[in-house]
Amino acid sequence: MAKTILHKAATRGHADHGWLNSHHTFSFANYYHSERMQFGALRVLNDDIVAGGRGFDAHPHDNMEIISIPLEGALEHKDNLGNTVITKAGEIQVMSTGTGVFHSEYNANSDIPAHFLQIWLFPNKLNVAPRYDQVTIETGRPNTLQQLISPDQNGEGTWLYQDAWFHMGSFDKGGAATYDVKKQGNGVYFFVIKGKFTINGQELDSRDGYGVEDVSSFNITSLEDGARLLMMEVPLIR
């Protein structure tokens, strides 16, 4: 029998630091909710807006898969692996932090905010050599789900150390897609970036999150033009 959890946008944790306005779907920093610690391997889903010229100073991570998806503006990434890169809307970055990485993330522009999703997954392999990758999200394919991330190093998009698949799509009103779970036993977490959708009959608004377990196939329909959806299929580790 299907098990679902609905996280309405207004129920997320919120922190406004002036330079950073952040909404947390799961417990993070000073926001703690005992029933919102994770969805399987998905540990963090933060919806961040960073003021012009500001950002996160260099800080460490280890044994976590970290994904950044800019929605508006651009981020400047620097790390102790020797990478200094700009990631802009239409691209994604993935770090496998493994044995440890120091990195900073700054708004690449001084005059406009940078808006991005920050996502953390627990890895399926510990203490790997740290790595960084960045890929472009293809555009021009409305009403389809584009694969962004998979476990396959030779697959579409980029890859990470987890049996996880990320897909994103932009939809017209009435646009529809289906999705079949890639690995038996995985769950799927949906996050509406913009607009409204129905997923297997459940209506979702902008910035809502919806986790589903024990379902192998999904019917997705957009209720608005320009709607955008992020899907994260992850193992249901506890």
C-alpha positions as CSV (number, residue, x, y, z in Angstrom):
1,M,0.0,0.0,0.0
2,A,1.3,3.4,-0.9
3,K,2.7,5.6,1.9
4,T,2.8,9.3,1.3
5,I,3.9,12.5,3.0
6,L,2.9,16.0,2.0
7,H,5.1,19.0,2.9
8,K,3.2,22.1,2.0
9,A,5.4,25.1,1.2
10,A,4.2,27.2,4.1
11,T,5.2,24.5,6.7
12,R,8.9,24.5,5.8
13,G,11.4,25.9,8.2
14,H,12.6,29.4,7.5
15,A,15.7,31.4,8.3
16,D,16.3,35.0,7.2
17,H,19.9,36.1,7.8
18,G,19.7,39.2,5.8
19,W,22.2,38.1,3.1
20,L,20.5,34.6,3.0
21,N,16.8,33.8,2.9
22,S,16.4,30.1,3.2
23,H,13.5,27.6,3.5
24,H,14.2,24.1,4.8
25,T,12.0,21.2,3.8
26,F,13.9,19.0,6.3
27,S,15.6,19.8,9.7
28,F,18.6,22.0,9.1
29,A,20.7,24.3,11.3
30,N,18.4,25.9,13.8
31,Y,15.3,24.4,12.3
32,Y,14.4,21.0,13.9
33,H,11.4,18.9,13.4
34,S,11.5,15.3,14.6
35,E,9.3,14.1,11.8
36,R,11.2,15.9,9.1
37,M,14.7,14.6,9.3
38,Q,14.9,13.0,5.8
39,F,13.1,11.2,3.1
40,G,15.3,8.1,2.7
41,A,18.7,9.1,1.4
42,L,17.4,12.7,0.9
43,R,18.7,14.6,3.9
44,V,18.5,18.3,2.9
45,L,16.4,20.2,0.6
46,N,17.0,24.0,1.0
47,D,15.4,26.7,-1.1
48,D,18.0,29.5,-0.8
49,I,18.2,33.1,-2.0
50,V,21.6,34.8,-1.6
51,A,22.0,38.5,-1.8
52,G,24.3,40.1,-4.4
53,G,28.0,39.7,-3.6
54,R,27.3,37.5,-0.6
55,G,27.6,33.8,0.1
56,F,28.9,30.9,2.1
57,D,32.5,31.2,3.2
58,A,34.8,28.2,2.9
59,H,33.6,25.3,5.1
60,P,34.1,21.6,5.2
61,H,31.9,18.6,4.3
62,D,32.6,14.9,4.2
63,N,30.7,11.7,3.2
64,M,27.7,13.6,1.6
65,E,26.6,14.0,-1.9
66,I,25.8,17.7,-2.4
67,I,23.8,19.0,-5.4
68,S,23.2,22.7,-6.2
69,I,20.6,23.7,-8.8
70,P,20.6,27.4,-9.6
71,L,17.1,28.7,-10.5
72,E,17.9,32.4,-11.0
73,G,21.3,34.1,-11.2
74,A,24.6,32.3,-10.7
75,L,26.9,30.9,-8.1
76,E,30.7,31.1,-7.9
77,H,32.1,27.8,-6.5
78,K,35.6,27.4,-5.1
79,D,37.1,24.4,-3.4
80,N,40.4,22.9,-2.3
81,L,40.3,20.5,-5.2
82,G,41.4,23.4,-7.4
83,N,38.0,24.2,-8.9
84,T,36.9,27.8,-9.4
85,V,33.7,27.8,-11.6
86,I,30.5,29.7,-12.2
87,T,27.3,27.7,-12.1
88,K,24.3,29.5,-13.6
89,A,20.6,28.9,-14.0
90,G,20.3,26.1,-16.5
91,E,23.2,24.1,-15.0
92,I,23.7,21.9,-12.0
93,Q,26.7,21.0,-9.8
94,V,27.4,17.8,-7.9
95,M,30.0,17.3,-5.2
96,S,30.9,13.9,-3.8
97,T,32.6,15.1,-0.6
98,G,33.9,11.7,0.5
99,T,37.1,12.0,2.6
100,G,36.5,15.8,2.9
101,V,36.2,19.0,0.9
102,F,36.5,22.6,1.8
103,H,34.4,24.8,-0.5
104,S,32.7,28.2,-0.7
105,E,29.6,29.3,-2.7
106,Y,29.1,33.0,-3.5
107,N,26.6,34.9,-5.5
108,A,28.5,35.5,-8.7
109,N,26.8,38.9,-9.2
110,S,27.0,41.9,-7.0
111,D,23.7,43.5,-8.0
112,I,21.1,40.7,-8.2
113,P,20.1,37.8,-5.9
114,A,21.1,34.2,-6.7
115,H,18.3,31.7,-6.1
116,F,19.1,28.0,-5.9
117,L,18.2,24.6,-4.5
118,Q,20.7,23.0,-2.1
119,I,20.3,19.2,-1.8
120,W,22.2,16.7,0.3
121,L,22.0,12.9,-0.1
122,F,23.6,10.3,2.1
123,P,26.1,8.3,-0.1
124,N,26.2,4.5,-0.6
125,K,30.0,4.5,-0.4
126,L,32.0,6.2,2.3
127,N,35.4,7.9,2.2
128,V,35.7,8.1,-1.6
129,A,38.1,10.5,-3.3
130,P,36.3,13.9,-3.4
131,R,35.0,15.0,-6.8
132,Y,33.2,17.9,-8.5
133,D,31.1,17.9,-11.6
134,Q,28.9,20.4,-13.5
135,V,26.5,19.8,-16.3
136,T,24.1,21.8,-18.4
137,I,20.4,21.2,-18.3
138,E,19.0,20.8,-21.8
139,T,16.1,23.1,-22.7
140,G,13.5,23.0,-25.5
141,R,11.9,19.7,-24.5
142,P,8.6,20.8,-22.8
143,N,6.4,18.2,-21.2
144,T,9.2,15.7,-20.7
145,L,11.3,14.6,-17.7
146,Q,15.0,15.2,-18.3
147,Q,17.4,13.0,-16.3
148,L,19.9,15.1,-14.4
149,I,21.6,12.6,-12.2
150,S,21.9,8.8,-11.9
151,P,24.3,6.2,-10.4
152,D,25.7,5.5,-13.9
153,Q,28.9,7.3,-14.7
154,N,28.1,7.0,-18.4
155,G,24.5,7.9,-18.1
156,E,22.6,11.1,-19.1
157,G,23.5,14.1,-17.0
158,T,26.0,13.6,-14.1
159,W,26.3,10.9,-11.5
160,L,26.8,10.4,-7.8
161,Y,27.5,7.7,-5.2
162,Q,23.9,6.6,-4.5
163,D,21.2,4.6,-6.3
164,A,19.4,7.8,-7.0
165,W,17.9,9.4,-10.1
166,F,17.0,13.1,-10.4
167,H,14.7,14.3,-13.2
168,M,13.4,17.8,-14.0
169,G,10.8,19.1,-16.4
170,S,9.0,22.2,-17.6
171,F,5.4,21.8,-18.6
172,D,2.6,23.5,-20.5
173,K,-0.9,23.5,-19.0
174,G,-2.3,20.0,-19.5
175,G,1.2,18.6,-20.3
176,A,1.6,15.1,-18.9
177,A,4.4,12.6,-18.3
178,T,4.7,9.2,-16.7
179,Y,7.6,8.0,-14.5
180,D,8.5,4.4,-13.6
181,V,10.7,3.8,-10.6
182,K,14.2,2.7,-11.7
183,K,15.0,0.5,-8.7
184,Q,12.6,-1.6,-6.7
185,G,12.2,-0.4,-3.1
186,N,13.1,3.2,-3.9
187,G,10.8,6.1,-3.0
188,V,10.3,9.3,-5.0
189,Y,10.2,12.9,-3.6
190,F,8.6,15.5,-5.8
191,F,9.3,19.2,-5.4
192,V,7.3,21.8,-7.4
193,I,9.6,24.6,-8.4
194,K,6.9,26.6,-10.1
195,G,3.2,26.2,-10.9
196,K,0.8,23.4,-10.0
197,F,0.7,19.7,-10.7
198,T,-1.3,16.6,-10.0
199,I,0.7,13.5,-9.2
200,N,-1.3,10.3,-9.1
201,G,-4.3,12.5,-8.2
202,Q,-2.5,14.5,-5.5
203,E,-2.6,18.3,-6.3
204,L,0.6,20.2,-5.5
205,D,1.3,23.9,-5.5
206,S,4.5,25.9,-6.0
207,R,7.2,24.9,-3.5
208,D,5.2,21.9,-2.1
209,G,7.1,18.7,-1.5
210,Y,5.5,15.2,-1.8
211,G,7.2,11.9,-0.8
212,V,5.8,8.6,-2.0
213,E,6.8,5.1,-1.0
214,D,5.7,1.7,-2.4
215,V,4.5,3.0,-5.7
216,S,6.2,1.9,-8.9
217,S,4.6,4.3,-11.5
218,F,3.5,7.9,-11.5
219,N,1.2,10.0,-13.7
220,I,2.2,13.6,-13.7
221,T,0.0,16.4,-15.1
222,S,0.7,20.2,-15.1
223,L,-2.2,22.5,-14.2
224,E,-0.4,25.7,-15.4
225,D,1.7,26.9,-18.2
226,G,5.4,27.2,-17.3
227,A,5.2,24.8,-14.4
228,R,8.5,23.2,-13.3
229,L,9.0,20.0,-11.4
230,L,12.0,18.3,-9.7
231,M,11.8,14.6,-9.0
232,M,14.2,12.7,-6.8
233,E,14.1,8.9,-6.7
234,V,16.2,7.7,-3.7
235,P,16.7,4.6,-1.6
236,L,14.5,4.5,1.5
237,I,17.3,4.2,4.1
238,R,16.4,5.2,7.6
